[in-house]
Amino acid sequence: MSLQISLDELMAWTAEERAKWLPWLYAARGRDAVRRYLPTLTPEDANTPRDVVVATGTYPLSPRKLLFHMALHEVRHWAQIASAVRAAGFAPPGDHDLFYSKALV
């Protein structure tokens, strides 16, 4: 699925299609933004705190800490999914670890 979608295309989707695809589209756009940002990040900037505003307040975070948080948070969600799948009685394949993945070399 393309990361670009027009408002007309989006409005042509049914409510069910929007509910199904918008979270994935949102996540894909976020990952794309991180991929474009990383090459521009210098070592000095990576450790320079910035104020990050979230619902619970404002927190000083360096890009390095925020990127680490994002990766760890993603892993947490995948672990929650794996736990739910196992609890439902489905066994994971024997090669489910990153070690076996072709996603990274």
Buried (B, 14 or more C-beta within 10 A) or exposed (E): EEEEBEEEEEEEBEEEEEEEBEEEBEEBEEEEEEEEEEEEEEEEEBEEEEEBEEEEEEEEBBBBBBBEEEEEEEEEEEEEEEEEEEEEEEEEEEEEEEEEEEEEE
